[in-house]
Amino acid sequence: MKIKKYRCSCPHERPFLYKMSKNSNSTNSLGDLLSDLQRNQLGAKKASPKIPNPIYIKTFEELEKAALKWNKCNQIAIDTEFDDNNNYYGRHLCLVQIYDKDKIYLIDTVKLEGNINPLLAVLENPNVEKIFHSCSSDLIVVGDVCNCAIKNIQDTALMYRFLLKSHNDIGLQSLVEEKLNIELEKQEQVSDWAKRPLSKSQLIYAATDVIYLFELFEILKKELQELERWNWYKEEREKLEEIGEESTNNKSDSENKKVIAALKTAIKYKLPEEQNVRFALYWNLRDEVAKRVNRPHYRVISNNLLADLVQRPPKKLEEWQNLRGSSHHFKKRADEFFTLSKVDLSQRKNIFFQELDRRAEEKEEYFHEKRQHQRTLHQREIIFTNLREALTDYNGLNMQSLILSNKNKNDVLWNGIESVTNSWKMEVLENIAKQNEWNIDVLKGQLKN
């Protein structure tokens, strides 16, 4: 299989050191790190958990050898740990956990410095089924950081949604407890996964995130088949691959994205136009500082403080250099922020004003089209609202969140019901419309030119 040439970004340059026991028979087994007490603690309150000794992969040769094995598997269970602007600047893939029904592997992408091409080839291999739990964030991060669109995905969280229980969204901890009667600890959920060395509890947590996915998948599959909803799920899960594809295709024109992100943040504060642009200038400089020191934006200076500086800028440089609530990273570059506070914006001659003008034109165009299609939009909104209400009790089931959520409304009104549905969803909606003698054809087709 062709392997892409790529090196994932890594937040740490220093080498990763992990001391193994002198008595260990393996250079990469974590068995000596996990005591019997620690293993038992993972599920002692209910059933005893299964925690085999994970294999810790920290060299390219170890990864290459393991990937040969994974490429021959029909299925693997997988999870990732990452940092998404929490402790460091940008997104960083920190750890990948894989269980192949034989062994659990913990792939240290930080230690590997992002040189994980053999793993990426497995993730893109359509012949290897990957079982996740709640995979959207994983797909986005792997797509963005590694330019890799994962193929052939199963998701136990999505499967659970099709059981149509009152609590549709469920975490792995709760699902393991409900289906397997095992209570897991989740205290490492918000850990710093980029920091090295990883703690013993982090390694235990990472291993347990994949050990139960095969069992959960089979249990949920059987339940959905008995409920005759397996085909519904199968059709829906095909969309999962699109998440990673969009993430890999969404990497161009990063500067324009920053302009949009800066103004989007500014607009939340409902500032006048010139102050929005001033905020965006500060935001842009903060982004540059954050990237240089490898810290998230809020560790430099918060958005709220930036908004305060826009509305009530200190008069003297010394006040900027001693700004309460800002970091030392901000204070070191305070003179540059101070200079920006003096920039004359009355001529409206920068990229932020251009973006605001573009937004204003789009808004005007939108209202023009809305006036043109006012009657049709009104009819569509009535049918949409009626369908959503009927979905709360469709043959005794509440299917509203699965088929038509409020966030779909604008897409349906302008782009047609087909833009947010597939065959099984359309079948349900047409049945409802027929029962109530509603003309669902009103919702079909695109209004925009």
C-alpha positions as CSV (number, residue, x, y, z in Angstrom):
1,M,0.0,0.0,0.0
2,K,1.3,3.5,-0.8
3,I,2.3,5.4,2.3
4,K,2.1,9.1,2.4
5,K,5.2,11.1,3.3
6,Y,4.3,13.1,6.3
7,R,5.5,14.0,9.7
8,C,2.9,15.0,12.3
9,S,3.4,18.1,14.3
10,C,4.8,17.5,17.8
11,P,4.7,19.9,20.7
12,H,7.9,18.7,22.4
13,E,11.4,18.4,20.9
14,R,13.0,16.9,24.0
15,P,13.4,13.1,24.0
16,F,10.9,11.0,25.8
17,L,12.5,8.9,28.7
18,Y,10.6,6.0,30.3
19,K,12.5,3.7,32.6
20,M,11.7,0.1,32.3
21,S,12.3,-2.5,35.0
22,K,15.6,-4.3,34.8
23,N,13.7,-7.6,35.3
24,S,11.4,-7.0,32.3
25,N,11.7,-9.5,29.5
26,S,10.6,-6.9,26.9
27,T,12.0,-3.5,26.1
28,N,8.5,-2.2,25.4
29,S,6.1,-4.1,27.7
30,L,4.2,-2.0,30.3
31,G,3.5,-5.0,32.4
32,D,6.1,-4.0,35.0
33,L,4.4,-0.6,35.3
34,L,0.9,-1.8,36.2
35,S,0.6,-3.3,39.6
36,D,-2.1,-5.9,40.4
37,L,-3.8,-3.3,42.6
38,Q,-3.9,-0.7,39.8
39,R,-5.4,-3.3,37.4
40,N,-8.1,-4.2,40.0
41,Q,-8.9,-0.6,40.7
42,L,-10.2,-0.2,37.2
43,G,-13.4,-2.1,37.9
44,A,-13.3,-3.3,41.4
45,K,-16.7,-1.8,42.2
46,K,-18.4,-4.1,39.8
47,A,-17.1,-6.8,37.5
48,S,-13.3,-7.4,37.2
49,P,-11.9,-5.6,34.2
50,K,-9.6,-7.1,31.5
51,I,-6.3,-5.3,31.3
52,P,-3.6,-7.1,29.4
53,N,-0.1,-5.7,29.4
54,P,0.0,-3.1,26.6
55,I,2.9,-2.9,24.1
56,Y,4.4,0.5,24.2
57,I,5.6,1.6,20.7
58,K,8.3,4.3,20.7
59,T,10.5,3.6,17.7
60,F,9.7,3.6,14.0
61,E,10.9,0.0,13.7
62,E,8.5,-1.2,16.3
63,L,5.7,0.7,14.6
64,E,6.5,-0.7,11.2
65,K,6.5,-4.2,12.6
66,A,3.2,-3.8,14.4
67,A,1.6,-2.1,11.3
68,L,2.3,-5.2,9.2
69,K,0.2,-7.2,11.7
70,W,-2.6,-4.7,11.8
71,N,-2.9,-4.5,8.0
72,K,-3.8,-8.2,8.1
73,C,-6.6,-7.8,10.7
74,N,-10.2,-7.6,9.7
75,Q,-10.9,-5.3,12.7
76,I,-9.0,-3.2,15.2
77,A,-10.3,-1.2,18.1
78,I,-8.8,2.3,18.2
79,D,-8.7,5.6,20.2
80,T,-6.5,8.6,20.2
81,E,-5.4,11.1,22.8
82,F,-4.6,14.6,21.6
83,D,-4.1,18.2,22.7
84,D,-6.4,20.7,20.9
85,N,-5.3,24.1,22.0
86,N,-5.5,23.1,25.6
87,N,-1.9,23.1,26.8
88,Y,-0.1,24.0,23.6
89,Y,-0.6,25.9,20.4
90,G,-2.7,24.2,17.7
91,R,-3.6,20.6,17.5
92,H,-1.2,17.7,18.4
93,L,-1.8,14.0,18.1
94,C,-0.2,12.6,21.3
95,L,-1.0,8.9,21.6
96,V,-2.8,6.3,19.5
97,Q,-4.2,3.2,21.2
98,I,-4.9,0.0,19.1
99,Y,-6.3,-3.3,20.2
100,D,-6.2,-6.1,17.7
101,K,-8.0,-8.8,19.8
102,D,-4.5,-10.1,20.7
103,K,-2.6,-7.2,22.2
104,I,-3.1,-3.6,23.1
105,Y,-0.6,-1.2,21.6
106,L,0.1,2.4,22.8
107,I,1.8,4.3,20.0
108,D,3.7,7.3,21.3
109,T,3.4,9.8,18.4
110,V,5.3,12.4,20.5
111,K,8.3,10.1,21.0
112,L,8.1,9.2,17.3
113,E,8.1,12.9,16.5
114,G,5.1,12.4,14.1
115,N,6.9,9.9,11.9
116,I,4.0,7.5,11.8
117,N,3.5,6.7,8.1
118,P,3.0,2.9,8.7
119,L,0.1,3.7,11.1
120,L,-1.5,6.2,8.7
121,A,-1.4,3.5,6.0
122,V,-3.4,1.2,8.3
123,L,-5.9,4.0,9.1
124,E,-6.5,4.6,5.4
125,N,-6.7,0.9,4.6
126,P,-10.4,0.3,3.6
127,N,-10.0,-3.5,4.3
128,V,-9.3,-3.0,8.0
129,E,-12.4,-2.0,10.0
130,K,-11.7,0.5,12.8
131,I,-14.0,0.5,15.9
132,F,-14.1,3.8,17.8
133,H,-16.3,5.3,20.5
134,S,-17.4,8.8,19.6
135,C,-14.9,9.3,16.8
136,S,-15.7,12.8,15.4
137,S,-12.9,14.6,17.2
138,D,-10.4,11.8,16.5
139,L,-11.2,12.0,12.8
140,I,-10.8,15.8,12.7
141,V,-7.5,15.8,14.6
142,V,-6.0,12.9,12.6
143,G,-7.2,14.6,9.4
144,D,-5.9,18.0,10.3
145,V,-2.6,17.0,11.9
146,C,-1.7,14.0,9.8
147,N,-3.5,14.8,6.5
148,C,-5.1,11.3,6.9
149,A,-8.7,10.4,6.1
150,I,-9.5,7.3,8.1
151,K,-11.5,4.6,6.2
152,N,-14.0,1.9,7.2
153,I,-15.2,3.3,10.5
154,Q,-17.5,1.8,13.1
155,D,-18.6,4.0,16.1
156,T,-20.2,2.5,19.2
157,A,-21.5,5.9,20.3
158,L,-23.4,6.3,17.0
159,M,-24.7,2.7,17.3
160,Y,-26.0,3.5,20.8
161,R,-27.9,6.5,19.4
162,F,-30.0,4.2,17.2
163,L,-31.3,2.4,20.3
164,L,-33.3,5.6,20.7
165,K,-33.1,5.7,24.5
166,S,-33.9,8.9,26.4
167,H,-30.2,9.7,26.8
168,N,-29.0,9.3,23.2
169,D,-25.4,10.5,23.8
170,I,-23.3,8.3,26.0
171,G,-19.7,8.2,27.1
172,L,-17.5,5.1,27.0
173,Q,-17.5,4.9,30.8
174,S,-21.3,4.8,31.0
175,L,-21.6,2.4,28.0
176,V,-19.2,-0.1,29.6
177,E,-21.0,0.1,32.8
178,E,-24.5,-0.3,31.2
179,K,-23.6,-3.2,28.8
180,L,-20.7,-5.0,30.7
181,N,-21.4,-4.0,34.3
182,I,-17.8,-2.7,34.7
183,E,-17.1,0.6,36.3
184,L,-14.0,2.4,34.8
185,E,-12.1,5.4,36.2
186,K,-12.0,8.4,33.9
187,Q,-9.9,10.8,35.9
188,E,-7.3,11.1,33.2
189,Q,-9.8,12.4,30.6
190,V,-8.4,15.9,30.7
191,S,-4.7,15.0,31.2
192,D,-1.9,16.7,29.4
193,W,-1.3,14.0,26.9
194,A,1.6,15.8,25.2
195,K,3.7,16.0,28.4
196,R,6.3,13.3,28.8
197,P,6.7,10.9,30.6
198,L,3.1,9.8,30.7
199,S,2.0,8.6,34.2
200,K,1.1,5.1,35.1
201,S,-2.5,6.1,35.5
202,Q,-2.5,7.7,32.0
203,L,-1.2,4.5,30.5
204,I,-3.9,2.4,32.3
205,Y,-6.6,4.9,31.1
206,A,-5.4,4.7,27.5
207,A,-5.4,0.9,27.5
208,T,-8.9,0.6,28.9
209,D,-10.2,3.0,26.2
210,V,-9.9,0.2,23.6
211,I,-10.1,-3.1,25.5
212,Y,-13.9,-3.3,25.5
213,L,-14.8,-1.9,22.1
214,F,-15.0,-5.3,20.3
215,E,-17.5,-6.6,22.9
216,L,-19.5,-3.4,22.9
217,F,-19.7,-3.5,19.1
218,E,-21.0,-7.0,19.0
219,I,-23.6,-6.4,21.7
220,L,-24.9,-3.2,20.0
221,K,-24.9,-4.8,16.6
222,K,-27.1,-7.6,17.9
223,E,-29.5,-5.2,19.6
224,L,-29.8,-3.0,16.4
225,Q,-30.4,-6.1,14.3
226,E,-33.1,-7.3,16.6
227,L,-34.7,-3.8,16.5
228,E,-34.4,-3.8,12.7
229,R,-32.3,-0.6,12.8
230,W,-28.9,-2.0,11.8
231,N,-29.4,-0.9,8.2
232,W,-30.2,2.6,9.5
233,Y,-27.0,2.7,11.3
234,K,-25.0,1.3,8.4
235,E,-26.2,4.0,6.1
236,E,-25.5,6.7,8.7
237,R,-22.0,5.5,9.6
238,E,-20.9,5.9,5.9
239,K,-20.9,9.7,6.6
240,L,-18.2,9.3,9.2
241,E,-15.5,9.1,6.5
242,E,-16.6,12.5,5.3
243,I,-15.5,14.1,8.6
244,G,-11.9,13.1,8.0
245,E,-12.0,14.0,4.3
246,E,-13.3,17.5,5.1
247,S,-10.6,17.9,7.7
248,T,-7.8,17.0,5.2
249,N,-9.3,19.2,2.5
250,N,-9.7,22.1,4.9
251,K,-6.0,23.0,5.3
252,S,-5.6,25.6,2.5
253,D,-5.7,29.4,2.9
254,S,-4.8,29.3,6.6
255,E,-4.3,33.1,6.7
256,N,-7.8,33.7,5.5
257,K,-9.1,31.3,8.2
258,K,-7.3,33.4,10.8
259,V,-8.9,36.6,9.6
260,I,-12.3,35.0,9.8
261,A,-11.6,33.5,13.3
262,A,-10.4,36.8,14.6
263,L,-13.4,38.7,13.4
264,K,-15.8,35.9,14.5
265,T,-14.4,36.2,18.0
266,A,-14.6,40.0,17.9
267,I,-18.2,40.1,16.7
268,K,-19.3,38.1,19.8
269,Y,-18.6,41.2,21.9
270,K,-20.9,43.4,19.8
271,L,-18.4,46.1,19.2
272,P,-18.5,48.9,16.7
273,E,-16.9,48.1,13.3
274,E,-13.6,49.9,14.0
275,Q,-13.3,48.3,17.4
276,N,-14.0,44.9,15.8
277,V,-11.0,45.4,13.5
278,R,-8.8,46.6,16.4
279,F,-9.7,43.5,18.3
280,A,-8.8,41.4,15.2
281,L,-5.4,43.1,15.0
282,Y,-4.8,42.2,18.7
283,W,-6.0,38.7,18.1
284,N,-3.7,38.3,15.2
285,L,-0.6,39.4,17.2
286,R,-1.6,37.2,20.1
287,D,-1.8,34.2,17.6
288,E,1.7,35.0,16.5
289,V,3.0,35.1,20.1
290,A,1.1,32.0,21.1
291,K,2.6,30.1,18.1
292,R,6.1,31.2,18.9
293,V,5.9,30.2,22.6
294,N,3.8,27.1,21.9
295,R,1.0,28.0,24.2
296,P,-2.8,28.2,23.6
297,H,-4.2,31.7,23.0
298,Y,-5.7,32.0,26.5
299,R,-2.3,31.4,28.1
300,V,-1.1,34.6,26.5
301,I,-4.1,36.8,27.1
302,S,-7.8,36.1,27.2
303,N,-10.4,37.2,24.7
304,N,-12.2,39.2,27.5
305,L,-9.0,41.1,28.3
306,L,-8.5,41.9,24.6
307,A,-12.0,43.2,24.4
308,D,-11.3,45.4,27.4
309,L,-8.2,46.7,25.8
310,V,-10.1,47.6,22.7
311,Q,-12.8,49.6,24.6
312,R,-10.5,51.1,27.3
313,P,-6.9,51.1,26.0
314,P,-4.3,52.1,28.6
315,K,-2.7,55.5,27.8
316,K,0.9,54.6,28.7
317,L,3.2,51.7,27.6
318,E,4.0,50.9,31.3
319,E,0.4,50.1,31.9
320,W,0.4,47.6,29.0
321,Q,3.6,46.1,30.3
322,N,2.1,45.6,33.8
323,L,-1.4,44.6,32.6
324,R,-3.1,42.6,35.3
325,G,-4.3,39.2,34.2
326,S,-2.0,38.9,31.2
327,S,0.9,36.5,30.9
328,H,4.6,37.3,30.8
329,H,4.5,36.3,27.1
330,F,2.1,39.2,26.5
331,K,4.1,41.6,28.6
332,K,7.3,40.9,26.6
333,R,5.5,42.0,23.5
334,A,3.4,44.7,25.1
335,D,5.0,47.4,23.1
336,E,3.7,45.9,19.9
337,F,0.1,45.7,21.2
338,F,0.5,49.3,22.4
339,T,1.6,50.3,18.9
340,L,-1.5,48.6,17.4
341,S,-3.7,50.6,19.8
342,K,-2.4,53.8,18.1
343,V,-3.0,52.6,14.5
344,D,-5.3,54.9,12.5
345,L,-8.2,52.7,11.2
346,S,-10.3,55.5,9.8
347,Q,-9.3,54.8,6.2
348,R,-10.6,51.1,6.4
349,K,-7.5,49.8,4.5
350,N,-6.7,46.4,5.9
351,I,-7.8,42.8,5.3
352,F,-10.2,42.8,8.2
353,F,-12.3,45.7,6.7
354,Q,-12.3,43.7,3.4
355,E,-13.7,40.7,5.3
356,L,-16.3,42.8,7.0
357,D,-17.4,44.3,3.7
358,R,-17.6,40.8,2.2
359,R,-19.8,39.7,5.1
360,A,-22.0,42.7,4.6
361,E,-22.5,41.9,0.9
362,E,-23.4,38.3,1.8
363,K,-25.9,39.5,4.4
364,E,-27.5,41.8,1.9
365,E,-27.7,39.1,-0.7
366,Y,-29.2,36.7,1.8
367,F,-32.0,39.2,2.7
368,H,-32.6,39.9,-1.0
369,E,-33.1,36.1,-1.6
370,K,-35.2,35.9,1.5
371,R,-37.6,38.5,0.2
372,Q,-37.7,36.7,-3.2
373,H,-38.6,33.4,-1.6
374,Q,-40.6,34.7,1.4
375,R,-43.7,32.7,0.7
376,T,-41.9,29.4,0.0
377,L,-39.7,29.8,3.0
378,H,-42.8,30.3,5.2
379,Q,-44.4,27.2,3.8
380,R,-41.2,25.2,4.3
381,E,-40.9,26.3,7.9
382,I,-44.4,25.2,8.7
383,I,-43.8,21.7,7.3
384,F,-40.4,21.5,8.9
385,T,-41.8,22.4,12.3
386,N,-44.7,19.9,12.0
387,L,-42.3,17.1,11.0
388,R,-40.0,17.8,13.9
389,E,-42.9,17.8,16.3
390,A,-44.2,14.5,14.9
391,L,-40.8,12.9,15.2
392,T,-41.0,13.1,19.0
393,D,-43.5,10.3,18.9
394,Y,-43.1,8.2,15.8
395,N,-44.5,4.7,16.5
396,G,-43.8,5.4,20.2
397,L,-40.2,6.5,19.5
398,N,-38.6,9.9,19.8
399,M,-36.6,10.2,16.6
400,Q,-36.3,13.9,16.4
401,S,-32.5,14.2,17.2
402,L,-31.7,11.4,14.8
403,I,-33.5,12.9,11.8
404,L,-34.2,16.6,12.1
405,S,-32.5,18.8,14.6
406,N,-32.9,22.5,14.8
407,K,-29.4,23.0,13.4
408,N,-30.7,21.4,10.2
409,K,-33.4,24.1,9.8
410,N,-31.5,26.6,7.6
411,D,-30.2,23.8,5.4
412,V,-33.6,22.4,4.9
413,L,-35.3,25.7,4.2
414,W,-32.7,26.8,1.6
415,N,-31.2,23.6,0.2
416,G,-34.1,21.1,0.5
417,I,-34.8,18.2,2.8
418,E,-32.5,16.0,0.6
419,S,-29.5,17.9,1.9
420,V,-29.8,16.5,5.5
421,T,-31.4,13.1,4.9
422,N,-30.7,9.7,3.4
423,S,-33.0,6.9,2.3
424,W,-34.1,5.6,5.7
425,K,-34.7,9.1,7.0
426,M,-36.7,10.2,4.0
427,E,-38.8,7.0,4.3
428,V,-39.7,7.9,7.9
429,L,-40.5,11.5,7.0
430,E,-42.6,10.5,4.0
431,N,-44.6,8.1,6.2
432,I,-45.3,10.9,8.7
433,A,-46.3,13.3,5.9
434,K,-48.6,10.7,4.4
435,Q,-50.3,9.9,7.7
436,N,-50.9,13.6,8.3
437,E,-51.7,14.6,4.7
438,W,-48.8,17.0,4.6
439,N,-47.2,17.9,1.2
440,I,-43.5,17.0,1.9
441,D,-42.6,18.0,-1.7
442,V,-42.7,21.6,-0.5
443,L,-39.4,20.8,1.3
444,K,-37.7,19.3,-1.8
445,G,-35.2,21.2,-4.0
446,Q,-32.8,24.0,-3.6
447,L,-34.0,27.7,-3.4
448,K,-30.6,29.3,-3.8
449,N,-29.4,30.1,-7.3
